[in-house]
């Protein structure tokens, strides 16, 4: 390997020498007590698919944020991925997860309406009846109810790439309703952007918004989200992680962007024990500085409208058929998807994502022989 200098070659050989080979499954996967402990605190209702999605989201957030400042466990197979194969998934789970279409149709949009009520209502729908709530309070309420919360910025706990034995909290730019920043920046005449506007409009009207005001509100929300996307860092700028890696304390972040109550938000999402001396990583500092200025310029009612639109969009596929069709038409415009994913398949996919360790336990217990592992 004459293309490697001696120091790089030495490091590569050292890494190779320490590389682990994992075969079959970890021994703990057959320990029912250990598996049960992972899912302690997770309680699901067989007749409430919508509520289960929110509960699982909240549980996964809890699980992720609990890992802050903990050492990475190289023996944690949960980080490797699910051990299940298709036969285990179908044989062991399909008959356990039953979400009859009739239940979803009977409920209609009631689960979503109930959720919006918990959040004080959606201004665009409720009009003068809207129960005013500050955007920060609403953001904290999202955490309590398992709703999506990455519309202004994203919080995540992951290995610190400058010291990957440790896990650290990072703050980055937000997710976007169109999935990709680049798609959103194609402009208002792009097919995908038009489909996004149509989805917004139809969802608002379907929930009871006044049709005469919907068009202007959709335009304003789209303009705002496009601005956020435009001020976030392009993927080309993110290739050099070292260059954008900005390690600060929460206190320093609060000085950098004082219009956002970072300590309160982080305590709510991660742990009440967090102090302003906690070290975090910013991956898009210019965006956070921009957001700090922009968020106080915006009307609070407008911010809440945008936040709740993002919640509504996330929950479309968990509602009745007419709502599911809205999502299908949107995805056809974006991805060219023509065939509908069966409800049972969607339910199984969500189950596999949320409970991969439990499914791995069942797979190994019922289908994997010790002889195969030895081989």
HELIX and SHEET records of a PDB file:
HELIX    1   1 UNK A    6  UNK A   17  1                                  12    
HELIX    2   2 UNK A   27  UNK A   30  5                                   4    
HELIX    3   3 UNK A   32  UNK A   38  1                                   7    
HELIX    4   4 UNK A   49  UNK A   65  1                                  17    
HELIX    5   5 UNK A   77  UNK A   79  5                                   3    
HELIX    6   6 UNK A   86  UNK A   93  1                                   8    
HELIX    7   7 UNK A  101  UNK A  107  1                                   7    
HELIX    8   8 UNK A  110  UNK A  118  1                                   9    
HELIX    9   9 UNK A  123  UNK A  126  1                                   4    
HELIX   10  10 UNK A  127  UNK A  129  5                                   3    
HELIX   11  11 UNK A  135  UNK A  145  1                                  11    
HELIX   12  12 UNK A  181  UNK A  184  1                                   4    
HELIX   13  13 UNK A  191  UNK A  206  1                                  16    
HELIX   14  14 UNK A  211  UNK A  231  1                                  21    
HELIX   15  15 UNK A  235  UNK A  238  5                                   4    
HELIX   16  16 UNK A  241  UNK A  244  1                                   4    
HELIX   17  17 UNK A  250  UNK A  256  1                                   7    
HELIX   18  18 UNK A  262  UNK A  269  1                                   8    
HELIX   19  19 UNK A  285  UNK A  297  1                                  13    
HELIX   20  20 UNK A  300  UNK A  315  1                                  16    
HELIX   21  21 UNK A  316  UNK A  318  5                                   3    
HELIX   22  22 UNK A  321  UNK A  335  1                                  15    
HELIX   23  23 UNK A  343  UNK A  354  1                                  12    
HELIX   24  24 UNK A  356  UNK A  367  1                                  12    
HELIX   25  25 UNK A  370  UNK A  374  1                                   5    
SHEET    1   A 4 UNK A 154  UNK A 160  0                                        
SHEET    2   A 4 UNK A 163  UNK A 172 -1                                        
SHEET    3   A 4 UNK A 279  UNK A 282  1                                        
SHEET    4   A 4 UNK A 246  UNK A 249 -1                                        
END                                                                             
